[in-house]
Amino acid sequence: MNYLNLSSATDHERVVRCVDEPSGLHAIVAIHNTRLGPAMGGCRRWCYAGENAALEDVLNLSQGMTYKNAIAGLPIGGGKSVIMSEQPGTKVSDEQLSAFGEFVEFLGGAYIAAEDVGMGVVDLKKINQYTKFVTGVNADAAGGFGGDPSPNTAMGVLNGIKTAVRFKLGRSDLQGLSVAVQGLGNVGYQLCQFLHAQGAKLIVTDIDAERIHAARDTFGATVVGLEEILFQNTDVVSPCAMGGILHKDMIDRLQCSIIAGAANNQLRAQNVGALIAGRNILYAPDYVINAGGIISASYEYMRGGDAQWVSEKIANISYQLEKIFVQSECSGLPTNIIADALARDIIAAA
Ligand code: NAD
């Protein structure tokens, strides 16, 4: 197992790369900020264009976790990890999961791993055999909360969409509202289930044909192409796949009133928030609206306490979003800038 410290070039507290030749594991853990507590965040398995792309992703994602955890009111800092896969769609091997577990253990609790794209509860459970610094694996041990974080993420996003709809469209229900969902994975599919139950009309896409068919057959969703989903003439666009999808070259083509979804790092650059606001579209900052999963995962990790705590924290997502929307309207600053400032204030006051 070969560890290399990559920290010097970043404003992160610690960035470590692990290469394990026997298993083929190539992973990076980025610990952004631990002022509020140990760094917690998901482990993403993805096929990157190269190590630089993986590094850029993990640095951005871990900073987002610091801000997310702060605004969610959690006693944890921000971190994230990535496992580089050689080919898209391949499964992670047990040997790689065990090597990754040893890597997390080597960090001694400075980083606590959870689920993210490309990793599921089964994978986390295998990692958990080699380190205790894992969460989102066992709902039974946490009084029914914890375990797979995706349903709580989806619930938080649903509540966030309702808050945005109330603020922007002056409506208190979702009956008949159109929502375009990009990505039907652990969060996106569950979100569709919630939205469908509340009477929303769904437009969906995914790269996985089976998931598209399931959404069409189960929710009566309209299916559109991968390149069309963000440009639908809908009330809400809900990005629930990968990040970086909102950028300066596509903002002119948006036709929705609200962007509110689970995907991390939706804005390719910070100034895209102003371009979205300039189109009179309300953007729910991603790391605020998608905090439901980390709330449940952190509850499981801390073990004990009042289960009511999770529901109150998830309800707090709506409160924080509303505050951000109001401040944005009053100040004329975009919602993402307001959210960043709010998070930095919470961390500075700690
Ligand atoms: P997932 O891997 O289960 O699902 C992602 C889905 O997106 C897959 O179905 C995949 O096929 C699809 N997809 C990938 N690229 C696509 C594209 N270009 N167009 C359309 N679909 C595409 O991941 P997830 O756990 O559902 O997470 C989704 C997003 O939400 C990620 O950005 C993740 O970081 C974020 N998030 C997840 C959680 C959680 O609790 N799982 C919490 C917070 C944030």
Residues whose N, C-alpha, C, O or C-beta is under 5 A from the ligand:
A	BS01	NAD	E115 D116 V117 G118 P149 S150 T153 Q182 G183 L184 G185 N186 V187 G188 T205 D206 I207 D208 L226 C240 A241 M242 G243 A262 A263 N264 N290 G293
